[in-house]
Amino acid sequence: MGCDGRVSELLRRNLQPTLTYWSVFFSFGLCIAFLGPTLLDLRCQTHSSLPQISWVFFSQQLCLLLGSALGGVFKRTLAQSLWALFTSTLAISLVFVVIPFCRDVKVLASVMALAGLAMGCIDTVANMQLVRIYQKDSAVFLQVLHFFVGFGALLSPLIADPFLSEANCFPANSTANTTTRSHLFHASQILGLHHAKAQPGSNQTVPGLPPKGGTEVRVSYAFWIMALINLPVPMAVLFLLSKERLLTCFSQRKPLLLPADELALETRPPEKEDASSLPPKFQPHSGHEDLFSCCQRKNCRGAPYSFFAIHITAALVLFMTDGMTGAYSAFVYSYAVEKPLSVGHKVAGYLPSLFWGFITLGRLISIPISSRMRPVTMVFTNVIGVVVTFLVLLIFSSNVIFLFVGTASLGLFLSSTFPSMLAYTEDILQYQGCATTVLVTGAGIGEMVLQMLVGLIFQAQGSYSFLVCGVIFGCLAFTFYVLLLFFHRMHPELSSASTPDRPLGMENSDYYQR
């Protein structure tokens, strides 16, 4: 009860900053999941093929990683952090406004790269601020932060669904006519719209060219609604800036004429400054090193080979599982509307929402489960569940009901894989390695690479390859998990006395960046 009372008191004193940081992660979730259901409409809008539109996912994920690193630059003071969050959340609203005007896939990729930078900055800064406020009591607040990511990711496909076009600007038998479609697409770009319309023997819209006024206009409303829904978030950050008296750049400047005491302090020899003595809004953050700083640590010297093997195999597991999360969310809509399922566009639009909804639900369920089940068992259950689900989807690939049930199942199994893997890996290394940094980086690269890879294979081999890729990635994840168990057995046990001191509450803070 004492612990609950302390946490409640902390929340009461920091209610406005906490609500602001939670709302900022709602923006993150809103921006991460809208591409999947709007993929075909954006292809029509930009006159692009599936491999070309896949570069949009790649640019977003690449810049998300860069933005996460960039966010560390703004961690020194509260003023820098809040201005970074205000700029990032406002940029997300601007991205939603601009997307309907992107008629070229390269322009769209550039706009989504800007969104990725903003998301990466939010990912780093908001986590750091919450951990700084609550320290050792931050776990429950960061779990709620994680929930808001899922809530935003659940909401954006639901907003887009009513505006998705039922008409497809590509042929219904696109899987069988991949080569023909590619040639027609390039021909339509070279010869122009009017010549493309004159092509004989077709009563459908020419591949790669959207029908005028239909698809483009309707899907635009979805993006503009998301921009409006997101707009209160930068306003909330601005209000917090105002409360902290950080709105003007002159608020922290010293007067031109210093009092005698301050003048005396200015003339003293410089002393080493204790960070804990600084005011909270100017206190530097600690405990969040980037990958390069982590790899240069002296405590890695002389470590056994199993020390490095555990880092690598754990990162590879998350490379596969987080990559599957990104790829499935991005392409399940495209898979559903293709043959043999041929699900209606509006019905298929619910699949990404279902997927993210069960990811959110799984994250809530995993909180009490994790207190009763070991992390290694949870990872095993999750990886096996993913493989079995993909196998069932592959066997019943022509059944729409199994697609919806399998999508929900995948969301549940993938939801807690990252935190369980991180807890397991940190427990093996007794917090002496770089597990948090390496695992976060590996998971981010997996999301970036596997989305691009699945898009290329989907275009070249047809919709059936989408599930085949899922089975292969799941089996690889299980293989890397077995290797991790092997290296765990080979790794020498470390005494708890040798564990270096670290700032309170910062042990697992990067876990919540996912």
Protein Blocks (a to p, Z undefined) as FASTA:
>chain_A
ZZmmmmmmmmmmmmmmmmmmmmmmmmmmmmmmmmmmmmmmmmmmnopafklmmmmmmmmm
mmmmmmmmmmmmmmmpmklmmmmmmmmmmmmmmmmmmmmmmcbfklmmmmmmmmmmmmmm
mmmmmmmmmmmmnmmmmmmmmmmmmmmmmmmmmmmmmmmmmmpcfbdcbdfklmmmmmmm
mmmmmmmmmnomklmmmpghiabdcehiacehilmmmmmmmmmmmmmmmmmmmmmmmmmm
mmnopmbmklmpccfbdcfklmmmmmpccddddfklpcfklcccehiacfklmmmpfklg
opafklmmmmmmmmmmmmmmmmmmmmmmmmmmmmmmpcfklpafklmmmmmmmmmmmmmm
mmmmmmmmmmmpcfklmmmmmmmmmmmmmmmmmmmmmbmklmmmmmmmmmmmmmmmmmmm
mmmmmmmnnopacmlmmmmmmmmmmmmmmmmmmmmmmmmnojklmmmmmmmmmmmmmmmm
mmmmmmmmmpccddfklpccddehilmmmmmmZZ
